[in-house]
Structure formats: structure tokens, C-alpha cells
């Protein structure tokens, strides 16, 4: 599945990720996972821990789906985030959506979710995702965009969106 988005007003666009984007994705991960900064650890150890955490995240994503579509998110051609989505016969699974912290709160996430919802509506697909239950900001973001909580386990909330013209069956 190859998606295409380019918004003149906001400058948001995306393209399929390439191996050359890996360094940016590692920087993005580090920018959004600052929990080691306040532990008093030496900087080289912090960097090593972040690298290990990033690698574990990538391995987990590949275990969930061996062939995800990974996109580099751009604002006026500058990298600002990442989107990973997997198309299943009945739904799109949003595996990851992340922006650099200084690009959050600008409406890019909402723009992207609305785009994915429009695409899913055209394809008669639902959208599913998991979100860390402690990430209340992300949970509220998706609920504002008409996602419904359908289950919670292992520290994650399963959220689900479906267009009104698709069957009302929600996985449980």
C-alpha cells in the first residue's frame, strides 16, 4: 500500500521511508523518549540505552507485522516524524505515529489522522491501534478523532475507528 499526502496549507507531506531515513528515526525516538535523561547516567550510557530501546521497538513492530509500510513525515521537505501502518484485509493498523516534540501541537497529527480516515472510508476499512495507557495525551487525541476504546491489557489500550458505512462489528 502506498499512500500519498501533500498539504499546501500546512506543508505536511510524506513518502515511503528508505534505509537512509534510519538515522532520523533513531533521533526521533530519542527526542520522544527522554526518561533516561534524569537518571544521572553518563551520556554514553544514555545513548546506548536509547539505541537498545529503539532496536527493541523495531523488533517488536516486525514481530507484529513482518511487512509494515513505513513513511517519513515531512514539513516543507524537512523530516518531522514517522508513520508506520499495516494494511490487513479488514482494517489498517496504525503501528506508530510520532513527531519531533517541536512539531507537536501544530495540527499535523490531526491532519494525518483525517487523511487516514478518509482513505479508510474509501477502502471500506476500519483503523486499529494500540496506545500506552499511561500516554493520556495520545489516548485523548485518538478519542477526539472518533476512535473508541475496545479493550485494554498489558498496559495498552486498543482503539478502533470505523467509518459509519462499514459493518458495526468491532473486534473485542
N, C-alpha and C positions, 0 to 999 in steps of 0.2 A: 504494500500500500504506500503510495507516495502522495503526501498532502502538499498543498501549496497555499501560502498565505503571504500577502503583501498589502499592508495598510498604509496608504499615503499620509493620512492624518497623524498617526502615531509613529510611523516609521518602523513598526514591528513587521518582521518577516521571519521566515525560517527556511532551512534547507536540510537535506539529509546530512547527517554527520559523517565525517571522514576520519581516518586514523590521525590526521593532522590536528583534529579538534581535541584529542585526548588531554593534552596539557591544560587547555582551558577548562575542561570538565573537572580535572583534579583541582584547579584553582577555585572553581565554583563550589565544589564540595567543601573545600577548606573554608571558604568565605561563609558558608551556611552552617558549619559545624565548629563553633568556637569553644566547645566545652572543655578543651584541654588547656586553653589559654590561662585559666585561673587556678591551675593545679600546682603551680610553682615548679613545673618541669623545665629542664633545659630545652631551648628551641629546637635543636636537632631531634630530640626525643619526641617533641610535639609533632614535628613534621613526619617522623617515621610512623607514629600512631595514626595520624591523619591518612597517610598513604595506605596503611594496612586497613583502616576502616573503609576507605574508598574501594579498595580491591575486594573486600568482603561484600560491599554493597553491589558491586558489579557482578560478582559470582552469584549472589542471591537473585539478581534480576535475570541472569541467564538460566538459572535453575527453574525460575517461574515460567520463563518462555525463552526457548533457545533462539528465536528469530524476531526480536523486537525491532521496531523502527525507531531509530534514534535521530533526533533533529537538533541542530544548533539554532538557537533563537537569537535573532539579530535586531538591533535597533539602529537604523541608519547605517547598516552594514557592519556595526560593531557587535561582537559577541556579548550577550547579556544573560543567556540562560540555556536550558536544555529541556527537551520534551522527549519522553520515551512512551510509545504507545504500541499496543499489540492488537491486531485485529483477529477476533475469533468469529466463527460463523454467526453467533447471536449478539455479539457486543464488541465494543472497543474497550480494552483495558488500559487505563491511564496508569502506567507504571511509575513515572516520575515527571514532575513539573517543578522546575527550580529556576529562580532568577538571582542574579547578584543582588545583595541586600540594597545597594543604592538605586536599583531599578524596581524595587517593590513599591507598591502604593501608587503606581502611575497608571493603573488600569490595564497593563499588559496581560496579566493573568485572566482578567475578566474577558478581555478581547479574545484571547486564545480559547477559553472555555466556550464562549459563544460560537466561535468558529467550529470547534469540535462538535458542539451540539447541533449546529446546522448541518454539518457533514453527516453526523449520525442519523439525523432526521431524514435526510435524503436517501441514505442507505438502509433505512428502517432498522437501525441498530440502537441498542442501549449503550450506556457508558458505565463502567465499573471502576472502582479504585479502592485502595486501602490507604488509610491515613493514621499516623501515630495518634493515639488518643490523647497524649499529652500536648499535641500541637493544636491547641484550641483555635488558634487563628486560622489554620488551614481547614479545620472542621467547619468553622463558621463560614469561611469563604465558599466552600462547596455547598453548604446548606443554603446560602444566599442565591446560589445558581441552580436551585431546584433539585439538588441531589437529596436522596433520602437515605437515612441510616437503616441498613437491613440486618446487620449483625456486628458483634464486637467480640473479639477473642485475641488472646496473646498480646494485648497492648495495642491492637489496631482496630479501627472502626472500618467496616466495609460499607462503602457508599455506592449508591446506584442512581442513575438517571435514565429515564426513558422518555422518548417523545410520546405525546398523547395518542398518536395513531399506531403505536406498537402494542402488542399484547400486554395486558396488565400483570402478567406473571413476573414476579420479582424473585430472583434466586434467594434462598434462605440458608 
